[in-house]
Amino acid sequence: MDCLFCKIVAGDIPCTKVYEDDMVLAFKDIDPKAPFHILIIPKNHIKSAAEINGENSEVVAHIFEIAAKIAKDENLEKGFRLVTNCGEDGGQTVSHLHFHMLAGRSLAWPPG
């Protein structure tokens, strides 16, 4: 598979890990848009949020649980943003489901 994030999960491409368990990997974004910017990805390849179904949706709930844990561990008490882009028009640049977790500054809406 020629998926950047699958290669990171496999250890073929290095990353700065923030959290890892048997289902997900969280690592620092290489082009941060906030003082705290990580990606949380499922270890199993899911192309995007459009492919979430009854057989794989458990990982999304787990990602939100891990985001809450990371927020506590990183003292993000002022808040954070958790977002996923879906498809080309949605801004998705890597075809592997991933959630951006951003914090450390006031985040305007809509994002620019």
Phi and psi in degrees as GROMACS dihedral restraints (atoms count N, CA, C in turn):
[ dihedral_restraints ]
;  ai    aj    ak    al  type     phi  dphi    fc
    3     4     5     6     1  -102.9    20    10
    4     5     6     7     1    53.6    20    10
    6     7     8     9     1  -108.6    20    10
    7     8     9    10     1   123.0    20    10
    9    10    11    12     1   -54.3    20    10
   10    11    12    13     1   -47.3    20    10
   12    13    14    15     1   -71.6    20    10
   13    14    15    16     1   -32.8    20    10
   15    16    17    18     1   -63.8    20    10
   16    17    18    19     1   -36.0    20    10
   18    19    20    21     1   -67.6    20    10
   19    20    21    22     1   -35.8    20    10
   21    22    23    24     1   -66.8    20    10
   22    23    24    25     1   -45.1    20    10
   24    25    26    27     1   -58.4    20    10
   25    26    27    28     1   -40.9    20    10
   27    28    29    30     1   -73.1    20    10
   28    29    30    31     1   -12.4    20    10
   30    31    32    33     1    87.7    20    10
   31    32    33    34     1     6.2    20    10
   33    34    35    36     1   -74.8    20    10
   34    35    36    37     1   -26.2    20    10
   36    37    38    39     1  -123.1    20    10
   37    38    39    40     1   127.9    20    10
   39    40    41    42     1   -72.6    20    10
   40    41    42    43     1   155.8    20    10
   42    43    44    45     1  -148.9    20    10
   43    44    45    46     1   165.9    20    10
   45    46    47    48     1   -98.0    20    10
   46    47    48    49     1    99.8    20    10
   48    49    50    51     1   -71.3    20    10
   49    50    51    52     1   139.9    20    10
   51    52    53    54     1  -109.7    20    10
   52    53    54    55     1   -33.5    20    10
   54    55    56    57     1  -159.0    20    10
   55    56    57    58     1   146.6    20    10
   57    58    59    60     1  -153.6    20    10
   58    59    60    61     1   139.1    20    10
   60    61    62    63     1  -143.2    20    10
   61    62    63    64     1  -166.2    20    10
   63    64    65    66     1   -71.3    20    10
   64    65    66    67     1   -17.5    20    10
   66    67    68    69     1  -106.8    20    10
   67    68    69    70     1   -31.7    20    10
   69    70    71    72     1  -136.7    20    10
   70    71    72    73     1   161.3    20    10
   72    73    74    75     1  -133.2    20    10
   73    74    75    76     1   134.1    20    10
   75    76    77    78     1  -121.2    20    10
   76    77    78    79     1   132.6    20    10
   78    79    80    81     1  -148.5    20    10
   79    80    81    82     1   160.1    20    10
   81    82    83    84     1   -68.4    20    10
   82    83    84    85     1   138.3    20    10
   84    85    86    87     1   -71.8    20    10
   85    86    87    88     1   137.9    20    10
   87    88    89    90     1   -78.5    20    10
   88    89    90    91     1   -11.2    20    10
   90    91    92    93     1  -131.8    20    10
   91    92    93    94     1    69.2    20    10
   93    94    95    96     1   -63.8    20    10
   94    95    96    97     1   141.3    20    10
   96    97    98    99     1  -106.8    20    10
   97    98    99   100     1     4.0    20    10
   99   100   101   102     1  -155.1    20    10
  100   101   102   103     1   161.9    20    10
  102   103   104   105     1   -54.6    20    10
  103   104   105   106     1   -34.8    20    10
  105   106   107   108     1  -117.2    20    10
  106   107   108   109     1   115.0    20    10
  108   109   110   111     1  -146.2    20    10
  109   110   111   112     1   109.4    20    10
  111   112   113   114     1  -123.9    20    10
  112   113   114   115     1   165.4    20    10
  114   115   116   117     1  -113.5    20    10
  115   116   117   118     1   137.9    20    10
  117   118   119   120     1  -118.6    20    10
  118   119   120   121     1   122.0    20    10
  120   121   122   123     1  -128.6    20    10
  121   122   123   124     1   148.8    20    10
  123   124   125   126     1   -73.8    20    10
  124   125   126   127     1   146.1    20    10
  126   127   128   129     1   -71.1    20    10
  127   128   129   130     1   -33.4    20    10
  129   130   131   132     1   -80.0    20    10
  130   131   132   133     1   140.6    20    10
  132   133   134   135     1   -72.1    20    10
  133   134   135   136     1   120.1    20    10
  135   136   137   138     1  -128.3    20    10
  136   137   138   139     1   125.4    20    10
  138   139   140   141     1   -62.0    20    10
  139   140   141   142     1   -45.4    20    10
  141   142   143   144     1  -164.8    20    10
  142   143   144   145     1   178.8    20    10
  144   145   146   147     1   -61.9    20    10
  145   146   147   148     1   -23.4    20    10
  147   148   149   150     1   -67.8    20    10
  148   149   150   151     1   -14.3    20    10
  150   151   152   153     1  -102.0    20    10
  151   152   153   154     1     9.2    20    10
  153   154   155   156     1   -73.6    20    10
  154   155   156   157     1   133.0    20    10
  156   157   158   159     1  -147.1    20    10
  157   158   159   160     1  -176.7    20    10
  159   160   161   162     1   -61.8    20    10
  160   161   162   163     1   -22.0    20    10
  162   163   164   165     1   -85.6    20    10
  163   164   165   166     1   -20.9    20    10
  165   166   167   168     1  -127.6    20    10
  166   167   168   169     1     3.0    20    10
  168   169   170   171     1   -69.2    20    10
  169   170   171   172     1   -18.6    20    10
  171   172   173   174     1   -56.2    20    10
  172   173   174   175     1   -35.4    20    10
  174   175   176   177     1   -67.0    20    10
  175   176   177   178     1   -30.8    20    10
  177   178   179   180     1   -67.7    20    10
  178   179   180   181     1   -43.9    20    10
  180   181   182   183     1   -60.0    20    10
  181   182   183   184     1   -41.1    20    10
  183   184   185   186     1   -64.5    20    10
  184   185   186   187     1   -40.3    20    10
  186   187   188   189     1   -59.6    20    10
  187   188   189   190     1   -42.2    20    10
  189   190   191   192     1   -67.1    20    10
  190   191   192   193     1   -36.3    20    10
  192   193   194   195     1   -62.9    20    10
  193   194   195   196     1   -43.2    20    10
  195   196   197   198     1   -67.9    20    10
  196   197   198   199     1   -37.8    20    10
  198   199   200   201     1   -59.4    20    10
  199   200   201   202     1   -42.3    20    10
  201   202   203   204     1   -63.7    20    10
  202   203   204   205     1   -40.3    20    10
  204   205   206   207     1   -64.8    20    10
  205   206   207   208     1   -45.1    20    10
  207   208   209   210     1   -63.1    20    10
  208   209   210   211     1   -41.4    20    10
  210   211   212   213     1   -58.4    20    10
  211   212   213   214     1   -42.1    20    10
  213   214   215   216     1   -67.6    20    10
  214   215   216   217     1   -46.3    20    10
  216   217   218   219     1   -62.8    20    10
  217   218   219   220     1   -33.4    20    10
  219   220   221   222     1   -96.7    20    10
  220   221   222   223     1     6.3    20    10
  222   223   224   225     1    56.6    20    10
  223   224   225   226     1    48.9    20    10
  225   226   227   228     1   -93.4    20    10
  226   227   228   229     1    46.6    20    10
  228   229   230   231     1   -65.3    20    10
  229   230   231   232     1   -19.1    20    10
  231   232   233   234     1   -79.1    20    10
  232   233   234   235     1   -12.3    20    10
  234   235   236   237     1   121.0    20    10
  235   236   237   238     1   169.8    20    10
  237   238   239   240     1  -155.7    20    10
  238   239   240   241     1   166.5    20    10
  240   241   242   243     1  -116.8    20    10
  241   242   243   244     1   136.8    20    10
  243   244   245   246     1  -125.2    20    10
  244   245   246   247     1   117.9    20    10
  246   247   248   249     1  -141.8    20    10
  247   248   249   250     1   147.7    20    10
  249   250   251   252     1  -127.4    20    10
  250   251   252   253     1   140.7    20    10
  252   253   254   255     1   -99.2    20    10
  253   254   255   256     1   146.2    20    10
  255   256   257   258     1  -131.7    20    10
  256   257   258   259     1   114.3    20    10
  258   259   260   261     1    79.2    20    10
  259   260   261   262     1   168.3    20    10
  261   262   263   264     1   -58.4    20    10
  262   263   264   265     1   -48.1    20    10
  264   265   266   267     1   -69.3    20    10
  265   266   267   268     1   -20.5    20    10
  267   268   269   270     1   -85.5    20    10
  268   269   270   271     1    -2.7    20    10
  270   271   272   273     1    91.8    20    10
  271   272   273   274     1    10.1    20    10
  273   274   275   276     1   -75.5    20    10
  274   275   276   277     1   123.1    20    10
  276   277   278   279     1  -107.3    20    10
  277   278   279   280     1   -17.9    20    10
  279   280   281   282     1  -121.3    20    10
  280   281   282   283     1   123.0    20    10
  282   283   284   285     1   -81.2    20    10
  283   284   285   286     1    62.8    20    10
  285   286   287   288     1  -150.7    20    10
  286   287   288   289     1   123.8    20    10
  288   289   290   291     1   -48.2    20    10
  289   290   291   292     1   128.4    20    10
  291   292   293   294     1  -152.9    20    10
  292   293   294   295     1   148.5    20    10
  294   295   296   297     1  -114.9    20    10
  295   296   297   298     1   128.2    20    10
  297   298   299   300     1   -85.7    20    10
  298   299   300   301     1   130.5    20    10
  300   301   302   303     1  -115.3    20    10
  301   302   303   304     1   114.9    20    10
  303   304   305   306     1  -120.1    20    10
  304   305   306   307     1   141.6    20    10
  306   307   308   309     1  -163.7    20    10
  307   308   309   310     1   177.3    20    10
  309   310   311   312     1    97.8    20    10
  310   311   312   313     1    -0.1    20    10
  312   313   314   315     1  -158.7    20    10
  313   314   315   316     1   166.3    20    10
  315   316   317   318     1   -69.8    20    10
  316   317   318   319     1   130.3    20    10
  318   319   320   321     1  -107.7    20    10
  319   320   321   322     1   114.0    20    10
  321   322   323   324     1   -70.6    20    10
  322   323   324   325     1   159.1    20    10
  324   325   326   327     1  -135.9    20    10
  325   326   327   328     1   133.7    20    10
  327   328   329   330     1   -74.6    20    10
  328   329   330   331     1   155.3    20    10
  330   331   332   333     1   -64.5    20    10
  331   332   333   334     1   145.7    20    10
